[in-house]
């Protein structure tokens, strides 16, 4: 039986006891049917990962006793994803896969052809935490509220922003210069409007890029683009 991994933002240290985050007690006790004394692992990016055991568990609360640290914290490349808001199921899927692929920031954006303009950062953050627990990451990406694309661009910090531009003369991703942090922007299913493309090309930090000869769905482009970035300038190098 595998040992559950649980993300906790509380300070972690051997010998401490920490409370379960909201929802964790129900998942551990009711869904996974674990009991006091059973083993778990608790982690975050700041302190690392610790062996632990369930000290107490009820329907809506739990407490863990921390043992020795089994993984020290470490650096990871800063790879960001900006994605035009999708419908709920595809959006959840992209957040899950982006977490598995090492995205450190997930920023939903609203464009002129965005399918859905509403998304809940809290719910998507829970999807990201669950994915981090499953894929053995120590960190959880920062999932933010959706914002209009121009607002995100106006406040951008200057990091290279790779924009997936279909049917363009953009260079393939393998031609990207090395450097971190780096970000990927994927537009809506209908693509960017001409005015949006003109605005993007005027931004000095924007790097137009092609994701191959085929037209990809937005969620496919996000996953393919992140995988390529990790292979070129990330932790797959």
C-alpha positions as CSV (number, residue, x, y, z in Angstrom):
1,X,0.0,0.0,0.0
2,X,1.5,3.3,-1.1
3,X,2.1,6.0,1.5
4,X,0.0,9.2,0.9
5,X,1.9,12.5,0.3
6,X,0.3,15.6,1.7
7,X,1.2,19.2,1.0
8,X,1.2,21.5,4.0
9,X,2.2,25.2,4.0
10,X,2.9,25.1,7.8
11,X,6.6,25.0,9.1
12,X,7.8,21.4,9.0
13,X,10.5,20.0,11.3
14,X,11.3,16.6,12.8
15,X,9.5,16.2,16.1
16,X,6.8,18.7,15.4
17,X,3.1,18.0,15.1
18,X,1.1,19.8,12.4
19,X,-2.6,20.0,11.7
20,X,-4.1,18.7,8.4
21,X,-5.2,21.3,5.9
22,X,-8.9,21.7,5.1
23,X,-10.1,18.6,3.2
24,X,-7.1,16.4,4.0
25,X,-8.6,14.7,7.0
26,X,-11.7,13.6,5.0
27,X,-9.5,12.4,2.2
28,X,-7.1,10.5,4.4
29,X,-9.7,9.0,6.8
30,X,-12.7,8.5,4.7
31,X,-11.4,8.0,1.1
32,X,-8.1,6.3,1.8
33,X,-9.3,4.7,5.1
34,X,-6.2,5.5,7.0
35,X,-6.1,5.4,10.9
36,X,-4.0,6.8,13.7
37,X,-0.5,5.3,13.6
38,X,-0.6,4.9,9.8
39,X,2.3,6.4,7.8
40,X,2.0,9.5,5.6
41,X,4.5,11.9,4.1
42,X,4.3,15.7,4.5
43,X,6.1,18.2,2.3
44,X,6.5,21.7,1.0
45,X,9.1,23.5,-1.1
46,X,10.5,25.5,1.9
47,X,11.2,22.7,4.3
48,X,11.3,19.5,2.2
49,X,9.6,16.2,2.7
50,X,9.2,14.4,6.0
51,X,8.1,11.0,7.1
52,X,5.1,11.2,9.4
53,X,2.4,9.3,11.1
54,X,-1.2,10.1,11.7
55,X,-1.5,11.2,15.4
56,X,-5.3,11.8,15.3
57,X,-8.0,11.9,12.7
58,X,-11.6,12.8,12.6
59,X,-14.2,13.6,9.9
60,X,-13.1,17.2,9.5
61,X,-9.7,17.4,11.2
62,X,-6.4,15.6,11.6
63,X,-3.0,15.9,13.1
64,X,0.4,14.5,12.0
65,X,3.5,13.8,14.0
66,X,6.6,14.5,11.9
67,X,9.6,12.1,11.8
68,X,12.9,12.5,10.0
69,X,13.2,14.5,6.8
70,X,13.5,12.2,3.7
71,X,14.0,14.9,1.0
72,X,15.7,18.2,1.4
73,X,14.3,21.3,-0.5
74,X,15.9,22.1,-3.8
75,X,15.8,24.7,-6.5
76,X,13.7,24.3,-9.6
77,X,13.6,26.2,-12.8
78,X,11.0,29.0,-13.0
79,X,8.7,28.0,-15.9
80,X,5.5,29.9,-16.1
81,X,2.3,29.2,-18.0
82,X,-0.2,31.8,-19.3
83,X,-3.3,30.2,-20.7
84,X,-6.5,31.6,-22.1
85,X,-9.3,30.4,-19.9
86,X,-10.8,27.1,-21.1
87,X,-14.0,25.3,-20.1
88,X,-13.9,23.6,-16.7
89,X,-12.8,20.1,-17.6
90,X,-10.0,21.1,-20.1
91,X,-8.8,23.8,-17.7
92,X,-8.6,21.3,-14.8
93,X,-6.7,18.9,-17.0
94,X,-4.2,21.5,-18.1
95,X,-3.5,22.6,-14.5
96,X,-3.0,19.0,-13.5
97,X,-0.6,18.3,-16.3
98,X,1.2,21.7,-16.0
99,X,1.9,20.8,-12.4
100,X,3.3,17.5,-13.3
101,X,5.5,19.2,-15.9
102,X,7.0,21.6,-13.4
103,X,5.1,24.9,-14.1
104,X,5.8,27.3,-11.2
105,X,3.1,29.8,-12.1
106,X,-0.2,29.3,-13.8
107,X,-1.9,32.5,-14.9
108,X,-5.3,32.2,-16.6
109,X,-5.9,35.1,-19.1
110,X,-8.9,36.5,-20.8
111,X,-8.6,37.2,-24.5
112,X,-11.1,38.4,-27.1
113,X,-11.9,34.8,-28.2
114,X,-11.7,33.2,-24.7
115,X,-14.3,30.5,-24.4
116,X,-15.1,31.1,-20.7
117,X,-14.2,34.2,-18.7
118,X,-14.7,32.8,-15.2
119,X,-12.5,30.4,-13.3
120,X,-11.9,29.8,-9.6
121,X,-8.3,30.1,-8.6
122,X,-9.1,28.3,-5.3
123,X,-10.5,25.2,-7.1
124,X,-7.6,25.2,-9.6
125,X,-5.2,25.5,-6.8
126,X,-6.6,22.4,-5.2
127,X,-6.2,20.6,-8.5
128,X,-2.5,21.7,-8.5
129,X,-2.0,20.5,-4.9
130,X,-3.4,17.1,-5.7
131,X,-1.2,16.8,-8.8
132,X,1.9,17.8,-6.8
133,X,1.1,15.2,-4.2
134,X,0.8,12.5,-6.9
135,X,3.9,13.4,-9.0
136,X,6.3,13.8,-6.0
137,X,7.0,17.5,-6.5
138,X,7.9,19.4,-3.4
139,X,6.4,22.7,-4.7
140,X,2.9,23.6,-5.8
141,X,2.5,26.1,-8.6
142,X,1.1,29.6,-7.9
143,X,-2.4,29.5,-9.5
144,X,-3.8,33.0,-9.9
145,X,-7.2,34.6,-10.7
146,X,-7.9,35.2,-14.4
147,X,-7.0,38.6,-15.7
148,X,-7.3,40.3,-19.1
149,X,-4.3,39.5,-21.2
150,X,-3.3,43.2,-21.7
151,X,-3.2,43.7,-17.9
152,X,-0.9,40.8,-17.5
153,X,1.4,42.0,-20.3
154,X,1.4,45.6,-18.9
155,X,2.7,44.4,-15.5
156,X,5.1,41.7,-16.9
157,X,8.5,41.7,-15.3
158,X,10.4,41.3,-18.6
159,X,11.1,37.5,-18.5
160,X,11.0,36.0,-22.0
161,X,7.4,35.2,-22.9
162,X,7.2,32.5,-25.6
163,X,4.0,32.9,-27.5
164,X,2.6,29.9,-29.4
165,X,1.6,31.4,-32.8
166,X,0.1,28.9,-35.2
167,X,0.4,29.3,-38.9
168,X,3.2,31.9,-38.4
169,X,6.8,32.2,-39.6
170,X,8.0,32.0,-36.0
171,X,11.1,30.1,-35.1
172,X,10.7,26.6,-33.6
173,X,11.2,26.3,-29.8
174,X,14.6,24.6,-30.2
175,X,15.9,28.0,-31.4
176,X,15.2,29.6,-28.1
177,X,18.1,31.1,-26.2
178,X,18.9,29.6,-22.8
179,X,17.7,31.5,-19.8
180,X,15.4,31.5,-16.8
181,X,12.8,32.4,-15.8
182,X,10.8,31.7,-19.0
183,X,7.1,31.6,-19.7
184,X,4.7,30.2,-22.3
185,X,1.5,31.9,-23.5
186,X,-1.1,29.8,-25.2
187,X,-4.2,31.5,-26.7
188,X,-7.8,30.4,-27.0
189,X,-9.2,27.7,-29.3
190,X,-10.0,30.4,-31.9
191,X,-6.5,31.9,-31.8
192,X,-5.5,35.4,-31.0
193,X,-7.2,38.3,-32.9
194,X,-5.0,40.4,-35.2
195,X,-4.9,43.3,-32.8
196,X,-3.8,41.0,-30.0
197,X,-1.0,39.6,-32.2
198,X,0.1,43.1,-33.1
199,X,0.2,44.0,-29.4
200,X,2.2,40.9,-28.5
201,X,4.7,41.5,-31.3
202,X,5.3,45.1,-30.0
203,X,6.3,43.8,-26.5
204,X,10.1,43.5,-26.3
205,X,9.9,40.4,-24.1
206,X,7.7,38.4,-26.4
207,X,9.3,35.6,-28.3
208,X,7.0,34.2,-31.1
209,X,7.4,30.5,-31.5
210,X,5.9,27.6,-33.5
211,X,4.9,24.3,-32.0
212,X,5.3,22.3,-35.2
213,X,3.3,22.0,-38.4
214,X,0.0,20.8,-37.0
215,X,-2.8,22.9,-35.4
216,X,-3.1,21.9,-31.7
217,X,-6.0,22.3,-29.3
218,X,-5.2,24.8,-26.6
219,X,-4.7,22.2,-23.9
220,X,-2.5,20.1,-26.2
221,X,-0.4,23.2,-27.0
222,X,0.0,24.1,-23.3
223,X,1.3,20.6,-22.4
224,X,3.5,20.3,-25.5
225,X,5.0,23.7,-25.1
226,X,5.8,23.2,-21.4
227,X,7.4,19.8,-22.2
228,X,9.5,21.4,-24.9
229,X,10.6,24.3,-22.6
230,X,11.6,21.9,-19.9
231,X,13.6,19.9,-22.4
232,X,15.4,23.0,-23.8
233,X,16.0,25.3,-20.8
234,X,14.3,23.5,-17.8
235,X,15.1,20.6,-15.6
236,X,15.0,18.0,-18.4
237,X,18.2,19.3,-19.9
